């Protein structure tokens, strides 16, 4: 039996070359996220993180895992947090 998955229609999608970006609101701030269907996590750049309002910025914890890029090299990060994303 095939189950149907929910469909999400998002307007305002931007394409740059072969990359697709979505408008997302994080902690009240509108950001553009790159859609990467092969990634197991969502990464926010340190510059974007620092632009979030300090009072609503999530507290980062040490990562319990090592992130690796597509070529297998280690990706350094500031930490991890759970963040609510609102597709805007």
N, C-alpha and C positions, 0 to 999 in steps of 0.2 A: 504494500500500500504506500503510495507516495503522499507525503504531507506537503502542504504549501507553506512557504516561508512568507513572513510579512514583507510587504513592499514599501519602501520609503522613497517618496518623490521629493527631490531637493532642487529648488530653483537657485539660480545664481552661481552655478558651477563654472569654474574657469579652467581652461586648458592652456598649458604653455608647452609647446612642443608635444611630446608624448605623455607629459605629466598632467594629472587631473588634480585640481585643488578644490576643496569645499570650504565655504564660510562656516565657521564654528564659533560659538560664544563660550568662553571659559572665564569663570569668575567675573562675569559682566563685561568682559573685553572681547571684541570681535577679532578673530585671528583666521588665517587661511591655513588649512591643513592639507598636506600632500596625501593623496590616497595611495597606499601601498598595500595591495592585496596579499603580498607575500610576507608581511610583517606580523609577528605574534604580539607585538606591543605598539603603543602609540608613543612617539617621542616628541617632546616639546623642547625646543632649543633653549639654552640657558638665557639667551637674550629675550626670547618671548616670555619665559618664566619671570624674569626680572621686571617686565612691563606690567605684570598683573598687580592689581591693588594689594598693598602689603597686608591690609587687614583681612582680605579674603583669599590671599595666596595660601595654597596648601603647604603644610609642613612636610619637608622631604625627610625620608628615612633612608638608611643605607640599603642599597639593592641586595636582595638575597641571591642574586644570580649575576652572571657576567653577560653583558650584551655583546653580540658579535655582528659585524657587518657582513654583507653578502660575500666578501672575499675571505671571511674568517678572522679578520683582525679585530682586536678588542675595541669597543666603543666606550669611552670614559663618560660618566654621567655624574650629575650632582646628587642624585638620589631618586627615590620612587615615591609616588603618591597616587591615591585614587582621586580622580577629578571627574566631575560631571560635565559632559559636553552637551551643548545644545546646538543642533544644526540650525543655522539661521539662514 
